[in-house]
């Protein structure tokens, strides 16, 4: 009785890989497709997170351009004659 432990991903996909081809290229292509699918999922997860970070950065950067309460209360003298 062997105590051989394999990775669960390998146990899950070895039959479809063996059916499509016995060479190492077929295994590489299968795992490449799985990694690309995972990358797409991660991109969809991180897209709203990055949009939120950019939105907050925009708020913090342009907050200094908002008029202060003191600016709104005092009239601006542009050199008009009194």
Secondary structure as UniProt FT lines:
FT   HELIX           8..20
FT   HELIX           24..62
FT   HELIX           63..65
FT   HELIX           69..73
//
